[in-house]
Amino acid sequence: MINSDAWTRGMLFLSLSVMGVPGNGAVICAFLSAMYHEGHLLPADAIVLHLASVNITVVGVRCLLEVLATFEIYNVFNDVGCKVVIFIYRTSRSLSIWLTFVLSAYQCLSIAPPGSRWANARVVVARYLGAIFLALWLINTSMSVAPLLFAIGAKNDSKLIQNGINVEFCFLAFPSKISRDANGGAQVGRDVVPMALMAIASLIILVFLYRHSQQVKGLRSGGAVTAGRQGQSAERRAAITVVTLVTLYVVFYGVDNGLWVYTLTVQQTMGSSLISDLRIFFASLYAAISPIIIIISNRKVNRQLACGNRPITLSDPIQPKV
């Protein structure tokens, strides 16, 4: 018989699975369809496609398997299962973070005036986007090897709690406190760096949009005002999309990393899975909700899914009016 805490936990992860798997799947199908019909994808579209792919992995591998194990449908969390699932989850989660930063950075470069060095940098990024993806995979995979070494199936062994971390169906049994804290510090640093860079990129975009809107207000001719109003509306939607994704990232992953630091500093939390459950929930929440933002705001996805109007999106570079 499943107790109320396990039932609540299972339903929360089920809600993430119900949102995240179909949502990211729809985004992936939309871009694959666009690539099939158009023969190529714009760089920003390729980034979003890659982001949706790792997000569906986050939700499908971690949340869906948690639901199956919680409701005692199927449990993969033996020693091997714990190693594989946690390794894939951590790699996909960190890739989701870095790809969100790459998307923000590319959009930031897209607003640069033609002919500037930042516009040239955008061309370079687009040309070597495959190499950037490969580098991110190599870096984040190498920084996620700890589960392959230390993850085991949950056992009733008090020795595991000393330097281990309880993640409900698994334990991360580190050999020493130093190794546990070093691994935790590396994870926090891996998340904080793109968070800071993403915030800077988003601020630059917002400053540009504000200045551009002020320039549009200064135009007096009837035709210019009409065009300005249309530009303002499109830019406002683009700004809202950028700010929404970055805000979601900062809030959800900020809570996740805050709980992770709390876990490392408070010994009593090591033996309980509550903090780990909350961390997994908030970390997966971004992967589940971000495709909704993409579907609403991305005109190419709207067109492929027949969702109506096609507003300006992160996939559409914002060019300054001259």
Protein Blocks (a to p, Z undefined) as FASTA:
>chain_A
ZZfklmmmmmmmmmmmmmmmmmmmmmmmmmmmmmmmnopacfklmmmmmmmmmmmmmmmm
mmmmmmmmmnomaccbbfklmmmmmmmmmmmmmmmmmmmmmmmmmmmmmmpcehiaklmm
mmmmmmmmmmmmmmmmmmmmmmmmmmmmmgccddddfklmmmgccehjaccddfbfklmm
mmmmmmmmmmmmmmmmmmmmmmmmmmmmmmmmmmmmmpmbfklmmmmmmmmmmmmmmmmm
mmmmmmmmmmmmmmmmmmmmmmmmmmklmmpcklmmmmmmmmmmmmmmmmmmmmmmmmkl
mmmnonopadddfklccdddZZ
